[in-house]
């Protein structure tokens, strides 16, 4: 599956459904960043999230703009931006609301994210 070491931005429902299905089948930890272009904390955390994707190559990182894919945001009951959803095999295992870098790192490690050796 492509996207290792990078954040996969999903702009259509078709792409989202296809990519998340593949990620679930790989049994990898999935982290979804629900973001919005007009949200300052989202802009702040975006490069940090991209850096984490490079470090945790065994985790699948997604980015969803809530204005583009409102139905996905609703499905995950996202009410504030940014919201980070952690999933394993289709089950939500954690959620963080806000640009909390340390908390995101903590949850990545807790749910089996491995830091790639440099």
Sine and cosine of phi, psi and omega as CSV:
sin_phi,cos_phi,sin_psi,cos_psi,sin_omega,cos_omega
0.00,0.00,0.74,-0.68,0.00,-1.00
-0.96,0.26,0.12,-0.99,0.05,-1.00
0.99,-0.13,0.04,1.00,0.01,-1.00
-0.92,0.39,0.80,-0.60,0.02,-1.00
0.99,0.15,0.15,0.99,0.04,-1.00
-0.63,-0.78,0.27,-0.96,0.04,-1.00
-1.00,0.01,0.78,-0.62,0.00,-1.00
-1.00,-0.04,0.93,-0.38,0.03,-1.00
-1.00,0.04,0.80,-0.60,0.00,-1.00
-0.95,-0.31,0.85,-0.52,-0.05,-1.00
-0.95,-0.32,-0.20,0.98,0.04,-1.00
-0.74,-0.67,0.39,-0.92,0.02,-1.00
-0.89,0.46,-0.60,0.80,-0.01,-1.00
-0.88,0.47,-0.74,0.67,-0.01,-1.00
-0.89,0.45,-0.72,0.69,0.01,-1.00
-0.84,0.54,-0.78,0.63,-0.04,-1.00
-0.87,0.50,-0.68,0.74,-0.02,-1.00
-0.92,0.40,-0.73,0.68,-0.06,-1.00
-0.94,0.35,-0.66,0.75,-0.04,-1.00
-0.94,0.33,-0.55,0.84,0.05,-1.00
-0.90,0.44,-0.73,0.69,0.02,-1.00
-0.88,0.47,-0.66,0.75,-0.01,-1.00
-0.91,0.41,-0.66,0.75,0.03,-1.00
-0.89,0.46,-0.65,0.76,-0.01,-1.00
-0.92,0.39,-0.45,0.89,0.00,-1.00
-0.98,0.22,-0.14,0.99,-0.01,-1.00
0.89,0.46,0.31,0.95,0.03,-1.00
-0.99,0.12,0.37,-0.93,0.13,-0.99
-0.93,0.36,0.67,-0.74,0.01,-1.00
-0.89,-0.46,0.70,-0.71,0.12,-0.99
-0.84,-0.55,0.81,-0.58,0.01,-1.00
-0.93,-0.37,0.81,-0.58,0.07,-1.00
-0.99,-0.14,0.94,-0.33,0.10,-1.00
-1.00,0.03,0.88,-0.47,-0.17,-0.98
-0.75,-0.66,0.10,-0.99,0.10,-1.00
-0.51,-0.86,0.62,-0.79,-0.07,-1.00
-0.90,0.44,-0.44,0.90,-0.06,-1.00
-1.00,-0.01,0.11,0.99,-0.13,-0.99
-0.97,-0.24,0.94,-0.33,-0.02,-1.00
-0.83,0.56,-0.71,0.71,0.03,-1.00
-0.88,0.47,-0.50,0.86,0.04,-1.00
-0.91,0.42,-0.68,0.74,0.01,-1.00
-0.91,0.41,-0.59,0.81,0.01,-1.00
-0.90,0.43,-0.70,0.72,-0.12,-0.99
-0.99,0.12,-0.33,0.94,-0.07,-1.00
-0.80,0.60,-0.77,0.64,0.01,-1.00
-0.92,0.39,-0.49,0.87,0.04,-1.00
-0.92,0.38,-0.69,0.72,0.01,-1.00
-0.89,0.46,-0.67,0.74,0.02,-1.00
-0.89,0.45,-0.62,0.79,0.03,-1.00
-0.91,0.41,-0.65,0.76,0.03,-1.00
-0.89,0.46,-0.62,0.79,0.02,-1.00
-0.87,0.48,-0.58,0.82,0.03,-1.00
-0.95,0.33,-0.56,0.83,-0.04,-1.00
-0.98,0.21,-0.64,0.77,-0.08,-1.00
-0.97,-0.26,0.98,0.21,-0.11,-0.99
-0.96,0.26,-0.17,0.98,0.04,-1.00
-1.00,-0.07,0.12,0.99,0.03,-1.00
-0.91,-0.41,0.60,-0.80,0.04,-1.00
-0.99,-0.14,0.85,-0.52,-0.04,-1.00
-0.97,-0.25,0.80,-0.60,0.04,-1.00
-0.88,-0.48,0.46,-0.89,0.12,-0.99
-0.77,-0.64,0.77,-0.64,0.01,-1.00
-0.78,-0.63,0.82,-0.58,0.09,-1.00
-0.99,0.11,0.87,-0.50,-0.10,-0.99
-0.91,0.42,-0.39,0.92,0.04,-1.00
-0.97,0.23,-0.42,0.91,0.04,-1.00
-0.99,0.10,-0.69,0.73,-0.08,-1.00
-0.84,-0.54,0.91,0.41,-0.04,-1.00
-0.86,0.50,-0.59,0.80,-0.04,-1.00
-0.91,0.42,-0.58,0.82,0.02,-1.00
-0.94,0.34,-0.68,0.73,0.04,-1.00
-0.86,0.51,-0.66,0.75,0.01,-1.00
-0.92,0.39,-0.65,0.76,0.01,-1.00
-0.85,0.53,-0.60,0.80,-0.02,-1.00
-1.00,-0.08,0.14,0.99,0.03,-1.00
0.81,0.58,0.70,0.71,0.02,-1.00
-0.99,0.15,0.82,-0.57,-0.05,-1.00
-0.86,-0.51,-0.27,0.96,0.00,-1.00
-0.65,-0.76,0.44,-0.90,0.01,-1.00
-0.91,-0.42,0.56,-0.83,-0.21,0.98
-0.98,0.20,0.48,-0.88,0.16,-0.99
-0.85,-0.52,0.72,-0.69,0.03,-1.00
-0.92,-0.38,0.83,-0.56,0.01,-1.00
-0.94,-0.34,0.76,-0.65,0.04,-1.00
-0.96,-0.29,0.80,-0.60,-0.05,-1.00
-0.75,-0.66,0.54,-0.84,0.13,-0.99
-0.70,-0.71,0.83,-0.56,0.03,-1.00
0.75,0.66,0.69,0.72,0.09,-1.00
1.00,0.08,-0.11,0.99,0.00,-1.00
-0.97,-0.24,0.70,-0.72,0.07,-1.00
-0.97,0.25,0.83,-0.55,-0.02,-1.00
-0.96,-0.29,-0.29,0.96,0.01,-1.00
-0.25,-0.97,0.29,-0.96,0.04,-1.00
-0.47,-0.88,0.64,-0.77,0.06,-1.00
-0.77,-0.63,0.75,-0.66,0.09,-1.00
-0.95,-0.32,0.83,-0.55,0.00,-1.00
0.93,-0.36,0.32,-0.95,-0.06,-1.00
-1.00,0.09,0.90,0.44,-0.08,-1.00
-0.99,-0.13,1.00,0.08,-0.08,-1.00
-0.80,0.61,-0.75,0.66,-0.05,-1.00
-0.91,0.42,-0.62,0.79,0.01,-1.00
-0.91,0.40,-0.65,0.76,0.01,-1.00
-0.88,0.47,-0.72,0.70,0.03,-1.00
-0.86,0.52,-0.71,0.71,-0.01,-1.00
-0.85,0.52,-0.72,0.70,-0.02,-1.00
-0.93,0.36,-0.58,0.81,0.04,-1.00
-0.86,0.50,-0.72,0.69,-0.01,-1.00
-0.93,0.37,-0.66,0.75,-0.02,-1.00
-0.87,0.50,-0.64,0.77,-0.08,-1.00
-0.99,-0.11,0.33,0.94,0.17,-0.99
0.99,-0.16,0.22,0.98,0.07,-1.00
-0.95,0.32,0.73,-0.69,0.03,-1.00
-0.94,-0.34,0.73,-0.68,0.03,-1.00
-0.97,0.24,0.83,-0.56,0.01,-1.00
-0.93,0.37,0.66,-0.75,0.03,-1.00
-0.95,0.31,0.66,-0.76,-0.09,-1.00
-0.94,0.34,0.00,0.00,0.00,0.00
